[in-house]
């Protein structure tokens, strides 16, 4: 579908960061074509979330606009935990170790326990954890090919879908992060 000038283009353009050098999805170099395309999209979303959050104060990072809300810090921890889960499940073919589960389980769920435990850390803490997870993800995906990407990990679910889920998960929570930012007190 070709986007015509006018409202549709304005909506698309304003939803994209003006600092991005390109507005195209292309396979990242060094990856098989389908995986490289997924990497490009994963990196784009992560970059936009980082742009939205990297300058937050501690109060903004921990802000809860009501008793059921999640903080931006908790949402980013949740994104990192989700990626860490799919990373070991798909790239390594295993479950979390007890040590990994201790680190990531609080971020894996978004609930009262998360709200109690994920606070009083600067935004850089969460972004750096996500950077570490992403670095390992990129290394692992670079070692795979498109045949692996299409392989089932369980009935009806292939590796491609698992990583698509990580992508859509990031997009969904990017919207929540934007909502929390819009609700920050003046």
C-alpha positions in Angstrom: 0.0 0.0 0.0 1.4 3.4 -0.9 1.0 6.1 1.7 -0.4 9.3 0.2 0.6 12.7 1.4 -1.7 14.3 3.9 -3.1 13.0 7.2 -1.9 9.3 6.9 1.6 10.3 6.1 1.6 12.9 8.9 0.5 10.3 11.4 3.1 7.9 10.3 5.9 10.5 10.1 5.1 12.0 13.5 5.0 8.6 15.1 8.6 8.0 14.0 11.6 9.6 15.7 13.0 12.5 13.7 16.5 11.4 14.6 16.3 8.1 12.7 18.4 8.1 9.6 16.0 5.9 7.6 12.4 5.0 7.6 12.8 1.6 5.9 12.9 -1.9 7.3 15.9 -3.7 5.8 17.8 -6.8 6.9 20.6 -6.0 9.2 24.0 -7.0 7.8 25.5 -10.2 9.2 22.2 -12.0 9.7 20.2 -14.3 7.4 17.6 -12.3 5.5 14.5 -13.0 7.7 16.3 -12.8 11.0 18.1 -9.6 9.8 14.7 -8.0 9.1 13.5 -9.0 12.6 16.7 -7.6 14.1 16.1 -4.3 12.3 12.6 -4.0 13.7 13.7 -5.1 17.3 16.5 -2.5 17.2 14.2 0.2 15.9 11.6 -0.3 18.7 14.3 -0.5 21.4 15.9 2.7 20.1 12.6 4.5 20.2 11.9 3.3 23.8 15.3 4.4 24.8 14.8 7.9 23.3 11.5 8.2 25.2 13.0 7.3 28.5 16.8 7.9 28.8 16.5 11.3 30.4 13.8 10.4 33.0 14.4 11.5 36.6 14.1 9.0 39.4 10.6 10.2 40.3 9.5 9.8 36.6 11.1 6.4 36.4 9.1 5.2 39.4 5.9 7.1 38.8 2.6 5.2 39.3 -0.4 7.2 38.1 -2.7 4.8 40.0 -2.6 1.7 42.2 -2.8 -0.7 39.3 -0.3 1.1 37.0 3.3 0.0 36.3 6.2 2.3 36.4 8.3 3.0 33.3 11.2 1.3 35.1 9.1 -1.8 35.7 7.9 -1.8 32.1 11.5 -1.7 30.8 12.5 -4.5 33.2 9.5 -6.5 31.9 10.7 -6.0 28.3 14.2 -7.2 29.2 12.9 -10.1 31.2 10.6 -11.2 28.3 13.5 -11.0 25.9 15.8 -12.9 28.3 13.1 -15.7 28.5 12.7 -16.1 24.8 16.5 -15.9 24.4 17.2 -18.9 26.5 14.1 -20.8 25.3 14.7 -20.3 21.5 18.5 -19.6 21.1 19.7 -22.0 23.8 16.8 -24.5 24.0 16.6 -24.4 27.8 14.7 -22.8 30.6 16.1 -20.2 33.0 18.5 -21.4 35.7 17.6 -20.6 39.3 20.0 -17.7 39.2 18.4 -16.3 36.0 14.9 -16.8 37.4 15.8 -14.9 40.6 17.0 -12.0 38.5 14.2 -11.9 35.9 11.1 -13.3 37.6 10.2 -10.0 39.3 10.2 -8.3 35.9 8.5 -11.2 34.1 5.2 -10.4 35.8 3.7 -7.0 36.2 1.9 -7.0 39.6 2.0 -5.7 43.1 5.3 -7.5 43.8 6.8 -5.8 40.8 5.5 -2.4 42.0 7.1 -3.0 45.4 10.4 -4.3 44.2 11.2 -2.3 41.1 11.7 1.2 42.3 14.5 3.4 43.5 16.8 2.5 40.6 17.7 5.1 37.9 16.4 4.6 34.4 20.0 3.8 33.3 19.8 0.6 35.5 16.9 -0.8 33.5 18.3 0.3 30.1 21.7 -1.2 30.8 20.1 -4.5 31.8 18.1 -4.5 28.5 21.3 -3.6 26.6 23.1 -6.6 28.1 20.1 -8.9 27.2 20.0 -7.4 23.6 23.7 -7.9 23.1 23.3 -11.6 23.9 20.2 -11.8 21.7 22.0 -10.3 18.7 25.0 -12.7 19.2 22.6 -15.7 19.3 20.5 -14.6 16.3 23.7 -14.0 14.3 24.6 -17.7 14.7 21.2 -18.9 13.4 19.7 -19.0 9.9 16.3 -18.7 8.3 15.8 -22.5 8.4 16.1 -22.3 12.2 13.9 -19.3 12.2 11.1 -21.3 10.7 11.6 -24.4 12.9 8.9 -25.2 15.4 9.8 -24.9 19.1 6.5 -26.5 20.1 3.4 -27.5 18.2 2.1 -24.5 16.3 4.9 -22.1 17.4 8.1 -21.5 15.5 11.1 -19.4 16.3 10.0 -16.6 14.0 6.7 -16.3 15.9 8.5 -16.3 19.3 10.7 -13.3 18.2 7.7 -11.6 16.5 6.1 -11.9 20.0 9.1 -10.1 21.5 8.7 -7.4 18.9 4.9 -7.0 19.4 5.4 -7.1 23.2 7.9 -4.1 22.9 5.4 -2.2 20.7 2.6 -2.8 23.2 4.6 -1.7 26.2 6.0 1.3 24.2 2.4 2.5 24.1 2.1 2.0 27.9 5.3 3.9 28.5 4.0 6.8 26.4 0.8 6.7 28.4 2.7 6.9 31.7 4.9 9.7 30.4 1.7 11.6 29.4 0.4 11.2 33.0 3.6 12.4 34.7 2.8 15.3 37.0 3.9 18.8 35.8 
